[in-house]
Amino acid sequence: MAKIKITQVKSVIDRSERQKRTMKALGLNKLNQSVEVEANAAIIGMVRKVNHLVAIEAI
């Protein structure tokens, strides 16, 4: 599997509770924080739900 780097670029303030929990599940808690994860179906699905809050980069 390929790895992707996910960076939080927008705040979760005034977002739905579901989007806040998705960001936490991805391991993102602070603005400009980045995580590297395996690009499996579950991760890709979570990223699609919060794609307006994150930046994605292939590694």
N, CA, C and O atoms as a DFTB+ gen file, in Angstrom:
236 C
 N C O
     1  1       0.827      -1.187       0.000
     2  2       0.000       0.000       0.000
     3  2       0.873       1.254       0.000
     4  3       1.969       1.273       0.561
     5  1       0.366       2.276      -0.632
     6  2       1.066       3.551      -0.666
     7  2       0.807       4.318       0.623
     8  3      -0.194       4.095       1.304
     9  1       1.711       5.213       0.941
    10  2       1.529       6.066       2.115
    11  2       1.134       7.451       1.640
    12  3       1.540       7.903       0.569
    13  1       0.336       8.111       2.457
    14  2      -0.039       9.494       2.169
    15  2       0.235      10.344       3.401
    16  3       0.202       9.864       4.535
    17  1       0.505      11.618       3.148
    18  2       0.719      12.581       4.227
    19  2      -0.503      13.484       4.271
    20  3      -0.857      14.118       3.277
    21  1      -1.147      13.536       5.438
    22  2      -2.347      14.336       5.622
    23  2      -2.007      15.481       6.564
    24  3      -1.491      15.255       7.658
    25  1      -2.293      16.702       6.147
    26  2      -2.010      17.893       6.946
    27  2      -3.303      18.664       7.176
    28  3      -4.042      18.940       6.232
    29  1      -3.573      19.009       8.426
    30  2      -4.759      19.806       8.740
    31  2      -4.473      21.254       8.372
    32  3      -3.505      21.837       8.860
    33  1      -5.310      21.845       7.512
    34  2      -5.095      23.210       7.065
    35  2      -6.202      24.168       7.515
    36  3      -6.049      25.385       7.405
    37  1      -7.312      23.629       8.019
    38  2      -8.396      24.467       8.523
    39  2      -8.839      23.950       9.881
    40  3      -8.675      22.770      10.193
    41  1      -9.396      24.834      10.677
    42  2      -9.837      24.506      12.021
    43  2     -11.129      23.701      12.007
    44  3     -11.912      23.788      11.061
    45  1     -11.347      22.916      13.061
    46  2     -12.583      22.156      13.200
    47  2     -13.628      22.907      14.030
    48  3     -14.702      22.376      14.312
    49  1     -13.311      24.124      14.411
    50  2     -14.283      24.949      15.133
    51  2     -15.483      25.206      14.215
    52  3     -15.316      25.497      13.030
    53  1     -16.671      25.096      14.764
    54  2     -17.934      25.267      14.023
    55  2     -18.154      24.192      12.964
    56  3     -18.889      24.420      12.002
    57  1     -17.542      23.046      13.120
    58  2     -17.788      21.896      12.243
    59  2     -18.662      20.900      12.996
    60  3     -18.801      20.986      14.216
    61  1     -19.245      19.961      12.272
    62  2     -20.103      18.975      12.917
    63  2     -19.274      18.051      13.813
    64  3     -18.067      17.898      13.624
    65  1     -19.942      17.448      14.779
    66  2     -19.260      16.533      15.700
    67  2     -18.669      15.349      14.940
    68  3     -17.618      14.831      15.319
    69  1     -19.328      14.925      13.886
    70  2     -18.836      13.806      13.079
    71  2     -17.503      14.155      12.414
    72  3     -16.592      13.329      12.374
    73  1     -17.393      15.374      11.895
    74  2     -16.148      15.792      11.266
    75  2     -15.040      15.933      12.304
    76  3     -13.886      15.609      12.021
    77  1     -15.373      16.409      13.496
    78  2     -14.378      16.529      14.559
    79  2     -13.847      15.160      14.945
    80  3     -12.643      14.991      15.138
    81  1     -14.750      14.166      15.062
    82  2     -14.329      12.807      15.424
    83  2     -13.502      12.163      14.312
    84  3     -12.577      11.398      14.586
    85  1     -13.835      12.470      13.067
    86  2     -13.065      11.937      11.937
    87  2     -11.641      12.478      11.955
    88  3     -10.688      11.733      11.727
    89  1     -11.496      13.766      12.225
    90  2     -10.161      14.364      12.297
    91  2      -9.353      13.734      13.426
    92  3      -8.163      13.462      13.262
    93  1      -9.988      13.502      14.564
    94  2      -9.303      12.888      15.696
    95  2      -8.892      11.454      15.347
    96  3      -7.805      11.012      15.718
    97  1      -9.758      10.731      14.635
    98  2      -9.458       9.360      14.229
    99  2      -8.278       9.312      13.255
   100  3      -7.528       8.337      13.229
   101  1      -8.120      10.357      12.466
   102  2      -6.983      10.443      11.552
   103  2      -5.696      10.811      12.286
   104  3      -4.607      10.690      11.727
   105  1      -5.815      11.257      13.531
   106  2      -4.642      11.627      14.321
   107  2      -4.300      13.102      14.230
   108  3      -3.184      13.508      14.551
   109  1      -5.264      13.906      13.791
   110  2      -5.030      15.341      13.632
   111  2      -5.750      16.099      14.733
   112  3      -6.971      16.004      14.859
   113  1      -5.003      16.852      15.533
   114  2      -5.569      17.595      16.649
   115  2      -5.347      19.095      16.543
   116  3      -6.138      19.877      17.070
   117  1      -4.283      19.503      15.869
   118  2      -3.925      20.913      15.797
   119  2      -3.774      21.355      14.347
   120  3      -3.539      20.537      13.457
   121  1      -3.908      22.630      14.126
   122  2      -3.713      23.210      12.809
   123  2      -2.273      23.006      12.356
   124  3      -1.351      23.134      13.162
   125  1      -2.070      22.699      11.108
   126  2      -0.771      22.453      10.474
   127  2      -0.077      21.192      10.971
   128  3       1.108      20.997      10.699
   129  1      -0.781      20.343      11.687
   130  2      -0.221      19.059      12.115
   131  2      -0.325      18.078      10.955
   132  3      -1.305      18.093      10.211
   133  1       0.691      17.220      10.799
   134  2       0.725      16.242       9.718
   135  2       0.883      14.834      10.269
   136  3       1.513      14.619      11.305
   137  1       0.295      13.880       9.553
   138  2       0.472      12.469       9.870
   139  2       0.709      11.713       8.575
   140  3       0.200      12.090       7.519
   141  1       1.490      10.638       8.667
   142  2       1.717       9.762       7.526
   143  2       1.023       8.439       7.818
   144  3       1.284       7.803       8.838
   145  1       0.131       8.028       6.911
   146  2      -0.648       6.814       7.106
   147  2      -0.677       6.000       5.822
   148  3      -0.434       6.519       4.732
   149  1      -0.981       4.701       5.971
   150  2      -1.176       3.838       4.815
   151  2      -2.478       4.236       4.127
   152  3      -3.473       4.524       4.791
   153  1      -2.470       4.251       2.816
   154  2      -3.654       4.678       2.052
   155  2      -4.553       3.477       1.787
   156  3      -4.571       2.943       0.678
   157  1      -5.307       3.045       2.818
   158  2      -6.262       1.955       2.612
   159  2      -7.660       2.548       2.422
   160  3      -7.837       3.764       2.494
   161  1      -8.636       1.700       2.182
   162  2      -9.987       2.162       1.869
   163  2     -10.598       2.961       3.014
   164  3     -11.283       3.955       2.770
   165  1     -10.366       2.550       4.252
   166  2     -10.937       3.251       5.402
   167  2     -10.371       4.662       5.524
   168  3     -11.121       5.613       5.746
   169  1      -9.064       4.805       5.381
   170  2      -8.417       6.116       5.487
   171  2      -8.878       7.029       4.353
   172  3      -9.173       8.202       4.582
   173  1      -8.941       6.499       3.135
   174  2      -9.378       7.297       1.987
   175  2     -10.809       7.792       2.198
   176  3     -11.125       8.934       1.865
   177  1     -11.667       6.945       2.746
   178  2     -13.041       7.350       3.030
   179  2     -13.116       8.465       4.052
   180  3     -13.908       9.396       3.904
   181  1     -12.288       8.375       5.102
   182  2     -12.271       9.425       6.123
   183  2     -11.765      10.741       5.537
   184  3     -12.296      11.808       5.842
   185  1     -10.740      10.658       4.700
   186  2     -10.176      11.869       4.091
   187  2     -11.211      12.541       3.193
   188  3     -11.281      13.769       3.151
   189  1     -12.010      11.763       2.480
   190  2     -13.035      12.343       1.614
   191  2     -14.076      13.111       2.406
   192  3     -14.604      14.113       1.922
   193  1     -14.383      12.660       3.618
   194  2     -15.388      13.329       4.447
   195  2     -14.897      14.674       4.980
   196  3     -15.702      15.558       5.274
   197  1     -13.579      14.829       5.105
   198  2     -13.028      16.085       5.646
   199  2     -12.035      16.724       4.679
   200  3     -11.120      17.429       5.102
   201  1     -12.217      16.475       3.374
   202  2     -11.236      16.963       2.394
   203  2     -11.148      18.484       2.349
   204  3     -10.148      19.021       1.872
   205  1     -12.177      19.199       2.838
   206  2     -12.139      20.657       2.869
   207  2     -11.319      21.184       4.055
   208  3     -11.066      22.386       4.149
   209  1     -10.906      20.291       4.954
   210  2     -10.129      20.689       6.135
   211  2      -8.670      20.242       6.060
   212  3      -7.857      20.667       6.881
   213  1      -8.326      19.390       5.088
   214  2      -6.986      18.802       5.046
   215  2      -6.350      18.975       3.667
   216  3      -7.027      19.246       2.676
   217  1      -5.025      18.808       3.639
   218  2      -4.272      18.747       2.393
   219  2      -3.637      17.357       2.335
   220  3      -3.095      16.876       3.330
   221  1      -3.705      16.724       1.181
   222  2      -3.199      15.365       1.008
   223  2      -2.025      15.381       0.053
   224  3      -2.040      16.061      -0.973
   225  1      -1.005      14.614       0.415
   226  2       0.207      14.535      -0.411
   227  2       0.666      13.075      -0.457
   228  3       0.798      12.432       0.584
   229  1       0.906      12.562      -1.649
   230  2       1.387      11.190      -1.794
   231  2       2.877      11.138      -1.447
   232  3       3.639      12.054      -1.755
   233  1       3.263      10.050      -0.807
   234  2       4.667       9.883      -0.418
   235  2       5.287       8.788      -1.257
   236  3       6.468       8.480      -1.095
